[in-house]
Amino acid sequence: MSSLFRKILFWTHLVAGIAAGLVIAVMSITGVAIAFQPQILEWAESGARKVQVPSPDAARLPVDALVARVRAARPEAQPSGVTVYPEPDAAVLVNLGRESLVYVNPYTGDVREGGAEGWREFFHVNEELHRWLAASGDNRAVGKALTGASNALFLFLAISGLYLWWPRKWTLRAMRPSLWFRRGLKGKARDWNWHNVIGFWSLPVLIVLTASGMVISYRWASDLVFKVTGNTPPTNQGPPGMAAVKLPAPPPGTERLGLDALFAEARHSTPSWKSVSLRLGGGQRPGGPQGGRGPQGAGAPEGRQGGRGPEGAQARAEGAAAQEPRAQAEGAPAMTGQGPQARADGAPAQQEQGPRGAQAAGAEDTRGPGPRAQADGAPAQAGQGQEQPSRGGPGAGESRGGGGGGVDALTFTVREQGAWPLFAATQVSLDPFTGKVVKQEGYEDYNGGRKLRTWLRFLHTGEALGWLGQLVAAIASLGGAVLVWTGFALAWRRFFPRRRAASTESTEAVAVPAEPERAA
């Protein structure tokens, strides 16, 4: 029975690898290509991200004025997010929709482009391939379905491959061919050796990448994370903070506070803050409708679209390709401040990633395995109200109180120096008219399901463990591409053995003298 099961599993493993191999190879290669996107963009845009400080006591322009400068310089674009940093020589990042951003000198108001258009286009193309095979329009859903299914098959291949590899005898002699590369091998022997060695060392990481990709790609898998931890899955989808905190309408004529005052209040409880991001009401949600590893606006994981590191909640838009972490799970307690609160403690609210995945982190998609967009800031945020009248988006035209349907609180994402986990951030929702904290929530307030779901998002891209985690994920993804190649080569020799047999016979005919014919 064991022999029959092994035979059935082997052929299922072989057929699944042939069916999904090409898509797995695409996701693996693109996962390697975008593995260090945050660090590369930070290096490529280092000149745009730094400014000359006029003097030690130089006054900074108000954030509202900086946003106004961006609108004047780019009238065709709508600011969708703002991120500020504590360093005096750091420019202010302003996101323009999903795939564009600018840096603003906080002392002079000069608006400058990031300067890494080539790199951003490179990452964008690879992210599109990673998430949905670069499909567009109505075909995007088909591409996403293919990457999601191929990622699931990759997980099956990893687990079934472990069973098929499992040695009958645990001796060094029996295991040596599967533990390291052997010299002098050619053809089938070489492919078999490489397939086993790379599969053995990559297996733990590939299982993490593909399992987290499942959570990013399929809602039922994400819900399962909450259920196995004893928590109720969230009813709404989206990155952390997507659900706006609703407040009663203030008295008619009440003026909104300036963004400077609100940013100061948001970071008040975090003295060692590293960045503060606000998603504005206008423009498309960072990361697109599904979030994940693509260029995104504010609220995506840092580093992808102008951010400063892997700590974001980007993640890569839907696929894993990576999708952003889903909305906050029910049961996560909220720390309330003065003023009305949008939802009761424990109500759903919540990015690779990360892989993220994503996403976000995302994101989820991943990528499928792989991984990852981000913008400085952090997990996609939810402040849907806008600080001043502007074109489009929630909050437009609500600079004064007196509206009939209430107003949205502004939700800031605050990141802290030396925080753990690396992707941890605090969501602070403020009343835009009084500056009172109406809701505050950090990683420590998440329930078990949401914590695990967020970890999976950033394990997908490796960002959960910093640059070392990204390196391990990249090497494993590269190993996945080699596994596809060696698997195809072994399958070809199995299904088309005649050419090899004929070649072998020809070689033997030359090397071995023919035996004399026997008499009849």
Secondary structure, 3 states (H helix, E strand, C coil): CHHHHHHHHHHHHHHHHHHHHHHHHHHHHHHHHCCCHHHHHHHHCHHHHECCCCCCCCCCCCHHHHHHHHHHHCCCCCEEEEEECCCCCECEEEEECCCEEEEECCCCCCEEECCCHHHHHHHHHHHHHHHHCCCCCCHHHHHHHHHHHHHHHHHHHHHHHHHHHCCCCCCHHHHHHHHCCCCCCCHHHHHHHHHHHHHHHHHHHHHHHHHHHHHHHCHHHHHHHHHHCCCCCCCCCCCCCCCCCEECCCCCCCECCCHHHHHHHHCCCCCCEEEEEEECCCCCCCCCCCCEECCCCCCCCCCCCCCCCCCCCCCEECCEECCCCCCCCCCCCCECCCCCCCCCCCCCCCCCCCCCCCCHHHCCCEECCCCCCCCCCCCCCCCCCCCCCCCCCCCCCCCECCCCCCEECEEEEEEECCCCCCCCCEEEEECCCCCCEEEEECHHHCCHHHHHHHHHHHHCCCHHHHHHHHHHHHHHHHHHHHHHHHHHHHHHHHHCCHHHHHHHHHHHHHHCCCCCCCCC
